[in-house]
Amino acid sequence: MNNKFLMAMFSFITLSLFSCGSSDKYLEVVEQLDINKYLGTWYEIARLPNSFEKNLDCVTAYYSLKENGDIEVLNKGYVINNHTEFNDATGTAWVPDPRVPAKLKVRFFWPFTGNYWVIELDKDYRYAMVGDPSRDYLWILAREKTLDEAIYQKLLKSAEEKGFNTKIIIKVNQNL
């Protein structure tokens, strides 16, 4: 695992934990989330800028169920302009409150955790939008490398209505 990527993930989690009142800001999540349907590969279609994914293309997240019921998270992205070099990070996600399954926690470095809140989800689990109540982190994910432009625009509008700064969103290149 790349040390620069690890340090960036550490920075993200630290910022998530200590940002002023971020955990107190209301952010509505989807009512239902079937973890088994959510497992597998997701392609990152767009994101808000963050330090740990800076200069990465073709970013994916792979979720698999661990024996203890937690979720293993494998994030991987290729360095822009050098698709032979990649960064990856493996972590664990879990649902702290089964009554709200869309509010997950994720940990890449013990003891620090971050929020992974599913705020939009297609009924067939073809696309999702994940954010943090601080509004500093946002990802649009899809099961395919591309997402229909009308759906993408709908998600951007929803994100803006939820208080995210969509003017600075980065569309992720998924072509190697």
C-alpha positions as CSV (number, residue, x, y, z in Angstrom):
1,M,0.0,0.0,0.0
2,N,1.3,3.4,-0.9
3,N,2.4,5.5,2.1
4,K,1.3,8.8,0.5
5,F,-2.2,7.2,0.1
6,L,-2.2,6.0,3.7
7,M,-1.3,9.4,5.0
8,A,-4.0,11.1,2.9
9,M,-6.6,8.6,4.2
10,F,-5.4,9.4,7.8
11,S,-5.9,13.1,7.1
12,F,-9.4,12.5,5.8
13,I,-10.5,10.5,8.8
14,T,-8.9,13.0,11.2
15,L,-10.7,15.9,9.5
16,S,-14.0,14.0,9.6
17,L,-13.6,13.4,13.3
18,F,-12.5,16.9,14.3
19,S,-14.3,19.2,11.9
20,C,-16.5,21.7,13.8
21,G,-19.9,20.2,14.5
22,S,-19.8,18.1,11.4
23,S,-21.4,15.1,13.1
24,D,-24.3,17.4,14.2
25,K,-25.3,18.6,10.8
26,Y,-28.5,16.9,9.5
27,L,-28.2,14.9,6.3
28,E,-31.0,12.6,5.2
29,V,-30.0,9.1,4.2
30,V,-31.9,6.5,2.2
31,E,-34.5,4.6,4.3
32,Q,-33.5,1.1,3.1
33,L,-30.1,-0.3,2.4
34,D,-29.5,-4.0,1.7
35,I,-25.9,-4.6,2.4
36,N,-25.8,-7.8,0.3
37,K,-27.1,-5.9,-2.7
38,Y,-24.6,-3.1,-2.1
39,L,-21.6,-5.5,-2.1
40,G,-19.3,-5.7,-5.2
41,T,-17.6,-3.2,-7.4
42,W,-18.6,0.4,-7.7
43,Y,-17.0,2.9,-10.2
44,E,-16.4,6.4,-9.0
45,I,-18.2,8.7,-11.4
46,A,-17.6,12.0,-9.6
47,R,-16.4,13.3,-6.3
48,L,-15.7,16.4,-4.3
49,P,-12.0,17.2,-4.3
50,N,-10.1,15.5,-1.4
51,S,-6.4,15.0,-0.7
52,F,-6.4,11.2,-0.6
53,E,-7.7,10.8,-4.2
54,K,-5.8,13.7,-5.7
55,N,-4.5,12.9,-9.2
56,L,-6.3,9.6,-9.4
57,D,-8.2,8.2,-12.4
58,C,-10.2,5.0,-12.7
59,V,-11.1,4.9,-9.1
60,T,-13.1,1.9,-7.8
61,A,-14.4,0.7,-4.5
62,Y,-14.9,-3.0,-3.9
63,Y,-17.0,-4.1,-1.0
64,S,-17.1,-7.7,0.3
65,L,-18.6,-9.3,3.4
66,K,-16.3,-10.4,6.2
67,E,-17.0,-13.4,8.3
68,N,-17.9,-11.2,11.3
69,G,-20.6,-9.3,9.3
70,D,-18.5,-6.2,8.7
71,I,-17.6,-5.1,5.2
72,E,-14.1,-5.1,3.7
73,V,-13.5,-2.0,1.6
74,L,-10.9,-1.9,-1.1
75,N,-10.4,1.5,-2.8
76,K,-8.1,1.6,-5.8
77,G,-7.2,4.4,-8.2
78,Y,-4.6,4.8,-11.0
79,V,-2.3,7.8,-11.1
80,I,-3.3,10.3,-13.7
81,N,-1.0,10.2,-16.8
82,N,0.7,7.0,-15.5
83,H,-1.9,4.2,-15.5
84,T,0.8,1.6,-14.6
85,E,1.0,3.0,-11.1
86,F,-1.9,2.8,-8.7
87,N,-2.8,3.6,-5.1
88,D,-5.0,1.4,-2.9
89,A,-6.3,1.3,0.6
90,T,-8.1,-1.5,2.5
91,G,-10.5,-0.7,5.3
92,T,-13.5,-1.9,7.2
93,A,-17.1,-0.5,7.2
94,W,-19.9,-1.4,9.5
95,V,-23.5,-0.3,10.4
96,P,-23.3,1.0,14.0
97,D,-27.1,1.3,14.3
98,P,-29.2,-1.4,12.5
99,R,-32.2,0.9,12.6
100,V,-30.3,3.2,10.2
101,P,-28.4,0.9,7.8
102,A,-27.5,3.7,5.4
103,K,-25.3,5.4,8.0
104,L,-22.2,3.4,7.9
105,K,-18.8,4.0,9.5
106,V,-15.6,3.3,7.8
107,R,-12.1,2.8,9.2
108,F,-8.8,2.7,7.3
109,F,-6.6,3.3,10.3
110,W,-7.4,2.4,13.9
111,P,-8.8,4.1,15.9
112,F,-10.0,6.8,13.4
113,T,-13.4,6.4,11.7
114,G,-15.2,8.4,9.0
115,N,-18.9,8.6,7.9
116,Y,-20.1,6.7,4.9
117,W,-23.7,7.8,4.5
118,V,-25.7,6.6,1.5
119,I,-27.9,9.6,0.6
120,E,-29.2,8.4,-2.8
121,L,-29.6,4.9,-4.1
122,D,-31.2,3.5,-7.2
123,K,-33.9,0.9,-6.5
124,D,-31.8,-1.7,-8.5
125,Y,-28.5,-0.6,-6.9
126,R,-27.1,0.7,-10.2
127,Y,-26.0,4.0,-8.8
128,A,-25.5,5.6,-5.4
129,M,-24.5,8.9,-3.9
130,V,-22.5,8.8,-0.6
131,G,-21.7,11.8,1.6
132,D,-20.7,13.1,5.0
133,P,-22.8,15.4,7.1
134,S,-20.0,18.0,7.0
135,R,-20.7,18.3,3.3
136,D,-16.9,18.1,2.7
137,Y,-17.0,14.7,1.1
138,L,-19.3,13.4,-1.7
139,W,-19.1,10.6,-4.2
140,I,-21.3,9.5,-7.0
141,L,-20.9,5.8,-7.7
142,A,-22.2,3.5,-10.4
143,R,-22.0,-0.2,-11.2
144,E,-20.8,0.7,-14.7
145,K,-17.9,2.9,-15.8
146,T,-20.4,5.5,-17.1
147,L,-23.7,6.9,-15.9
148,D,-26.5,8.3,-17.9
149,E,-26.1,12.1,-18.1
150,A,-29.8,12.7,-17.0
151,I,-29.2,10.6,-13.9
152,Y,-25.9,12.3,-13.2
153,Q,-27.6,15.7,-13.5
154,K,-30.4,14.6,-11.2
155,L,-27.8,13.5,-8.6
156,L,-25.9,16.7,-8.9
157,K,-29.1,18.7,-8.3
158,S,-30.0,16.5,-5.3
159,A,-26.5,17.0,-3.9
160,E,-26.8,20.8,-4.3
161,E,-30.2,20.8,-2.6
162,K,-28.6,18.8,0.3
163,G,-25.9,21.6,0.7
164,F,-23.0,20.1,-1.2
165,N,-20.8,22.5,-3.3
166,T,-21.4,20.9,-6.7
167,K,-19.5,23.6,-8.5
168,I,-16.2,22.1,-7.6
169,I,-17.1,18.4,-8.3
170,I,-14.6,16.4,-10.2
171,K,-15.8,14.0,-12.9
172,V,-13.6,10.9,-12.7
173,N,-12.0,9.5,-15.9
174,Q,-12.8,5.7,-16.0
175,N,-10.9,5.0,-19.2
176,L,-7.4,3.4,-18.9
